[in-house]
Amino acid sequence: MLFRSLMAQKTDSLPARVYNWAGLTVKKEENRIIKQVMEGTTTSLSHFEVHSTTLEPGKAPHPPHVHDDMEELIIVKEGQVKITIRGISKIIGPGSIAFAMPGDEHGIENTGTTQATYYILKYKSKLPMNNERAKQNGGSFMLDWNDLVFRKTEKGGRRDFFNRPTSQLEKFEMHTTALNPGFDSHAPHTHKEEEIILLLKGNVEMYIAGNLYKAAPGDVIFLSSGVSHALKNTGSEQCEYFAFQWRN
């Protein structure tokens, strides 16, 4: 089945599939609106969770906090937010990211005049944590979309965000790809690394293990280790998406 219950996701290894933004369950809390995307285990991870949070101007989801044994990646979807990690603050907008390693206090606040929405990826490796490795490779950080170089390619273009070991992962790589109408990202292929694709704009068709699925802006696609996959821009304009790959 393409869709599985949240309870099944919590106990089973996550299947490769498309998680449609429009179909996600909405949960309203005092300070935020949450859309749960996925939660479960993967080949590399004993815990992997993706959700989105929407904040009204001036609001924070909760006080600054620390994860003792998990990393957290924040990706801004809409609006302007202030991220604070270890007392250092930065205001960032759509497409920008923040990464907090275990033990580093971090918090987020909507400092704009409109709603702000962002994705949260939290995860824990099945292998022992290595904080010293993370520190040696840059530790926690924040990257502004506007500071990243866009490199044109024959099919569209690319922005490279990072490629480094972390406390949980031997390799964690992140970039965006812009793909012109009618183009495929590449031929169907497999790799050891697990992968998340987060569609920013445009309409695409995702090939996963012999099946084709439609995806639209905001959708999140999980590709498990070894699954055959490819992406095609089926729209009339350039599409753009994040791609994250990791392994331990």
Protein Blocks (a to p, Z undefined) as FASTA:
>chain_A
ZZdcfklmmmmccddddddfklpccdddfkbccddfbgcddfklmbdcdddddddehiaf
bdcdddfkbccddddfbdcddddeehiacdddehiacdddehiacddddfbfbdcddddd
ddddfbdcdfklmmmnopaadddfklpccdddfklpacdfbdcddfkbmbdcddddddde
hiafbdcdddfbdcddddfbdcddddeehiacdddehiacdddehiacddddfbfbdcdd
ddddddZZ
